Each structure stands twice: as C-alpha cells, then as structure tokens.
Amino acid sequence: MKKLLMVITMAMASALVAQDKTMSSADARGKIGDIISNPSTMTSVMKQLAAADQASFLADVNAAISKMPGSPEEKTSKFVQVNSAALKGAQKGNLTALVAEVFATVPPESLTAVNEQFAAGMFNRAADPSRTYTDDEYKQTALKLLDKVQERNATADNAGVRNTFAILMLLRASNGTPADLRDTLVGALKDEETRNLAQNEWISPALGQGQEKTYDPMLGAADAGSQPNLDMVLVVSLKSAGDALAADLASECSLLDASSSVTALLTPTFGDPNTMDIVDGIDPLSSESLSRLPRTNDPTAKYNPANKRASGSAYEQPAEPDVYP
C-alpha cells in the first residue's frame, strides 16, 4: 500500500510540474514584444504551449512582425529567426502543422528567404550524413508535407503562390533527386491554374534554371511587396537543426510514433547576436546596411518603389518633401 501511495504521489507531483510548465495563449501573447526583440526566446515559449495552441500563436507572432516598421530586409530577418526558433519548440507530432503555418502566415516577399534558409539547413536531405533517405522516402515525405501545407493554405490569401514556395523549399532541400520530384510535387497541387503557373512561369525563374534567378513572377502574381535583398538578410545558421528536424518531419509524415528530437538536441542559436554573420565589416542587422531595393530597375514598373502611384493605391508613395535652398 505504501508503495502504491508513493507511486500515486509521484505521478501527481509530475502532473503538477507539467501543468506549471504549460502557458496559456493569453500569457504567450503578452510575450510577443519580447520575442520580436529576441527571437531565440520563441523556442522556450513554444515549448510551454499546448500543441493545439502552437500554430495559432505562431500566426499571431508573424502578424505582429508584419506590422512592425523597418525595411524588407529587417522584417525578413525577423521572420527567418522567429519561425526557425518556433519549429525548434514544436510539440510531439506538431512539426508539420507548424511548417504549414509558416507558409500560410509569412508574407510572400519574405518567403523568398524563408524557403531558401529552411532548404539549406533545417530540412536539407543531406544535413545528416549518417541518415540516408532513399528517393522514395524523400518523395513521400515531401508529398505529405505539401498536402499539409495545401490544407492550411486553403483559407490563406495567395494560396497558389504560398504552396509553390513550399515546393521550392522541398526541391532545394532534395539536392536534385529524385529527378522527377518537381513534376510529382507540381502534379500534387490541387488547383489547375496554380499547377500551370508553377510549372511554366514560377519555379524555373525562382530556381534560376536557364535564366537569371528571380521571384518576380510569383511576387507579382501575389501583388506582394518588394523582394528583400537576400544578400543583406541575416544568414542564420540552420545546419545544427537539420538532423533533428528532418528526422522529425519524416517521422510525422510516415505516421510513426516518434518523440521530437528537436527540443532535446538543440541549443537556442537563432537570434543570438553572437551568431550573426558579418561580411566585409557590414553588420547585417545594422540600419546602415539595410535598404529598400526595387525588384526592377524600370522606374515606371508597378512594383518599383520609385513609381509614384495614384493616391489610395496599395503602393502609394509618400509625397516628396519640400526642399529649400
């Protein structure tokens, strides 16, 4: 009897400890300002949220970043850091839902950097040399992730463009194999118009296949803001996360019962100023290094910030200040 009481007491104590670690959505929203200032704290907050609350909270944080002042480069850096840190805090079985939330709530112009950063490190097929994914394994994982992204984007603006950004991430992360992956993923798009645009107008320019690399066709279709200068966006080191995140994603997509290896394995590196890359003496987060660059050199083009648009336009430019001699 004493042993039974002891077991019950320990179980109750463990439950109380777990309860203490759970954060309400309201309390989490109170920390959004701190998270934007220090993106690495996003991981800790996400770990304390119930799985059912994680995606909606990530959406709230992304909405807040969208409203913050700053250049496209500054805001895109925040999106990359915060969303990377959020995935590190994914609850068991919740990683695919969070990836889908990223592609549903980050603005298209910032997905230009997010898809490349995620593909280069966090979901790169070759991130862990000790774990070899066959072409079929990778294809099935990619298809199931794309299906989740499409399900989430069914209620998002510019769903076709967003779904294609997810395809671009998966193509880049595949490192070129299987050879038919592009056709397979495009063929899995549920909307016929999106399939045609993705295959014939969007993917090749975005990958720089046979032409200069550009996201203009996709961003133009989404009526999005100016593409950030990707060379000036903070390059966050994602290599350390690749092993754990890729394994977790494959486990979730194959419906295997595997606990998340992300939170136990990784240290909070995202958003740490000590990990910033400073190239040629330029701090990528300094205001002096960031500027709003047009996607085209044609000053009359719709998406060039130099174009003085009519009053009331979504791209209206502020009036020039009076200059006195």
CORRAPE-V627677 format. One record per backbone hydrogen bond with DSSP energy under -0.5 kcal/mol. CO is the residue of the C=O (numbers start at 1). NH is the residue of the N-H. E is the energy in kcal/mol with one decimal. If there is no record, write none. Layout:
BEGIN
co=<CO:CO>
nh=<NH:NH>
e=<E:E>
END
This chain:
BEGIN
co=<1:2:3:4:5:6:7:8:9:10:11:12:13:14:15:16:17:18:19:24:25:26:28:29:31:32:33:34:38:39:40:40:41:42:43:44:45:45:46:48:50:50:51:51:53:54:55:56:57:58:59:60:61:62:63:64:65:71:72:73:74:75:76:77:78:79:80:81:82:83:84:85:86:87:91:94:95:96:97:98:99:100:101:102:107:107:108:109:110:110:111:112:113:114:115:116:117:117:118:121:124:127:128:130:131:132:134:135:136:137:138:139:140:141:142:143:144:145:146:147:148:149:150:151:152:153:156:158:159:160:161:162:163:164:165:166:167:168:169:170:171:171:172:173:174:178:180:181:182:183:184:185:186:190:191:192:193:194:195:196:197:197:198:202:203:204:204:205:205:208:215:215:216:217:218:219:220:228:229:229:234:236:238:238:239:239:241:242:243:244:245:246:247:248:249:250:251:252:256:261:262:267:269:271:272:273:276:277:277:279:281:282:282:283:286:287:291:297:298:301:303:303:304:307:310:313:322>
nh=<5:6:7:8:9:10:11:12:13:14:15:16:17:18:19:20:21:22:22:28:29:30:31:32:35:36:37:38:41:42:43:44:45:46:47:48:48:49:49:23:53:54:54:55:57:58:59:60:61:62:63:64:65:66:67:68:68:75:76:77:78:79:80:81:82:83:84:85:86:87:88:89:89:90:94:98:99:100:101:102:103:104:105:106:110:111:112:228:113:114:115:116:117:118:119:120:121:122:123:124:127:129:131:132:133:134:138:139:140:141:142:143:144:145:146:147:148:149:150:151:152:153:154:154:155:156:159:162:163:164:165:166:167:168:169:170:171:172:173:174:175:176:175:125:177:181:184:185:186:187:188:188:189:192:195:196:197:198:199:200:201:202:203:206:207:208:209:208:214:210:218:219:220:221:222:224:223:230:232:233:236:238:241:242:242:243:245:246:247:248:249:250:251:252:253:254:256:255:258:265:266:269:272:273:275:276:278:279:284:282:283:279:284:286:289:290:293:299:301:304:295:305:307:309:313:316:324>
e=<-2.7:-2.2:-2.4:-2.5:-2.7:-2.5:-2.3:-2.4:-2.4:-2.4:-2.2:-2.3:-2.2:-2.5:-2.2:-2.3:-1.3:-0.6:-1.1:-2.2:-2.4:-1.2:-1.9:-1.4:-2.3:-2.4:-1.7:-2.4:-2.2:-2.0:-0.9:-0.5:-1.9:-2.6:-2.1:-1.1:-0.6:-0.6:-1.1:-3.6:-1.8:-0.9:-0.7:-0.6:-1.8:-2.4:-2.1:-1.8:-2.3:-2.4:-2.1:-1.8:-2.2:-2.0:-1.1:-0.7:-0.9:-2.3:-2.4:-2.2:-1.7:-2.3:-2.6:-2.5:-3.0:-2.1:-1.8:-2.4:-2.2:-1.8:-1.2:-0.7:-1.2:-1.4:-2.4:-1.7:-2.5:-2.3:-1.7:-2.0:-1.8:-0.9:-1.6:-2.0:-1.2:-1.5:-0.8:-0.6:-0.9:-2.2:-2.5:-0.7:-2.9:-2.7:-1.8:-2.2:-1.4:-0.6:-2.8:-1.0:-1.9:-0.6:-2.0:-0.6:-0.6:-0.5:-2.6:-2.5:-2.5:-2.3:-2.7:-2.4:-2.1:-2.1:-2.6:-2.2:-1.7:-2.3:-2.7:-2.1:-2.1:-2.6:-0.7:-0.6:-1.2:-1.7:-0.7:-2.4:-2.9:-1.7:-1.9:-1.6:-1.7:-2.5:-2.1:-2.2:-2.7:-2.5:-2.5:-1.1:-0.5:-0.8:-1.1:-2.8:-1.0:-1.8:-2.3:-2.8:-2.7:-2.1:-0.8:-0.7:-1.6:-0.5:-2.2:-2.2:-2.5:-3.1:-2.3:-2.4:-2.7:-2.0:-2.1:-1.8:-2.1:-0.9:-2.6:-0.6:-2.2:-0.8:-0.6:-2.6:-3.0:-1.6:-1.5:-2.6:-1.0:-1.1:-2.0:-0.8:-0.9:-0.7:-1.3:-0.8:-1.1:-0.5:-2.4:-2.4:-2.0:-2.5:-2.6:-2.2:-2.2:-2.6:-2.5:-1.5:-2.4:-1.5:-1.3:-1.2:-2.3:-1.1:-1.7:-0.6:-2.4:-1.1:-0.6:-0.6:-0.7:-2.3:-0.6:-1.1:-0.6:-1.6:-1.3:-0.9:-0.8:-0.7:-1.7:-1.3:-0.6:-0.6:-2.3:-1.1:-2.0:-1.7:-0.5>
END
